[in-house]
Amino acid sequence: MGKTTSLEEVARSGSGPPISYAVHFTVEESFRGSSVPGAGIVVDTGLGGGDCGYPFVPGTRYLVYASLTGGRLYAGICSETKPAVMAAGILPQLRAMRDHQRPDDIFGTIGMAPKGNGWDSLPDTQPLAAVPVRAIAGRGVTFTTQTDGSGAYAFPSLPAGTYTIAPDLPGGFAQMRTPLTADVRTAGAACRIDQFARPDGQITGTVVDATGKPISGFVTIQPADPDEAAAAQRRGGLPGYGVHADGKFSLPQIPPGRYRLLFHPGIGGRIDYRATFYWPSKSDDAIDLAFGQHIDSIEFKVNM
């Protein structure tokens, strides 16, 4: 576990364009290896864009899984490296294994996922405290616990069996995936199940032409504020939906905010991204979506 202090571009053979980053960390805690708390350490990673580089953000704390490559430490997006805010559940288990103690049977972190879909958005994850978590076994047997202030939960000791882990999320949230199961066969099973939820805002409606006839294409959503729209694009964009012949669309798991809908028509079986229509059509108007609010039956009229 460490905090990034700086990123240094590394050029091939000391010259030419950069080929990687040398990421400088201050070590806070070490679970395996010879790192000393308080010391500096350097971990290499790629530049991103296809080379599996991890987008470390200076000033952010990370749990880093690094391997030795050519005598240097390397971490990429295919490792378990993650921001510290996403690692609260696993930290006690790493400490237990480091100190030759028994880890918990099932554990994890419950949190609110960031707005964006990219790796560089992950530090914006927020923990969800005091969330009840159920471990449901066969024949209706259920064990319960709840998350602490950092979003971590644990079931230290469970009877052998298969369990479905179901967090009871606060109102207005939706799980990003279906409940997962874990098998406990021996004491200290160390099964990790994380759940990161999104606000359950939703917008549904139908795209029609000037005569009211449904039309196909692609609908997405964009923050009404230009600066927020640009930031959302850098984070990987917001939900989109392919509109079929019935013109209906549904945009789920939208965080609260002010938005405009964008529509690209389907022409000849393909989406024409050069043609863009907005709803509301006036640039100074927008949809105001509250936390967890559902806005239904919008008629998105397009004058083609």
C-alpha positions, 0 to 999 in steps of 0.5 A: 500500500502506498501513495503516488508522489510522481510519474516520470516518463521513461524513454527507450535507451534514454532517448526518443519518445517515452515508452513507459512511466516510472511511478514513484510511491511512498510505502505505507504498508508492505504485505509481501516483499522487502518494501519498508514503510516510509521508504520510496519505491518505483513501479513501472507501468505502460503509457496506456492505450493498449499496452496495459499500463495502469493510469496511476494518479499522483497523490492517490493511495493504491494497493499495488500488486507488482511483479518483477520484470527484468529486475524492475517492479511492474504493475498493469491493469491485468493485476489486482492493483486498485485505489485504496478506497476499493481495497478496504475489505481485502486489507485485513486479509492481507495482514492476516496472511502476512502475519500467518493468521487465519483470514476470514471465510468471506469478505469484501468491499461495498461502495458507490462506483464512480461516474466514469467507466475508465480505469482513471475514474476508479479513485472516485469510488466512495465507500458505503457504510452501515450497509447490511450484508447477507450470506444466504446458504441453502434451505434459507439459512442466512448470516448477516453483518454490515459494512464499516466506515470504509465499506468493508465487511467480513464473515469470519467463520461460516459452516461449510457450504455455498453462499450467495452474498446479498448487500441490502443497498440504500434506496436509490442504488442499483447493483452493477451485477447479479449477487455472487456466490462463494464456496466455503470448504475449509476454515479461512476460505478467504473468498472475496466478493466486492460489490460496487453499486451505481445510483439508480437514476433512469430515463426511458422514452421513445424516439419518433420522427416529425409525424410521430412514427418510431425510428431506430438509431442510438441514444446516449446522454450527456451532461448539460454543462460543457465542462462536465460533458468533456469530463464525462467523455474523458471518463469513458462516457455515459450510458448509451442504448441502441434504439430498434424499430419500435423507437424505445430506449432505456438509459439506466444507472445514471447519477443525479445531474442535469442532462441532454439526450443525444440521438444518432439515426440509423440509416441503411442498417448503420448508425450515422454518428455524423447526424446528432439530434438533442433533447431538449432541443434548446441548448440552455434547457436540460433534464433535471434528474434527482438521485435514484429518480426514474423519468419515463415516457419521454417523447424524443421528437426528431425532425429529419 
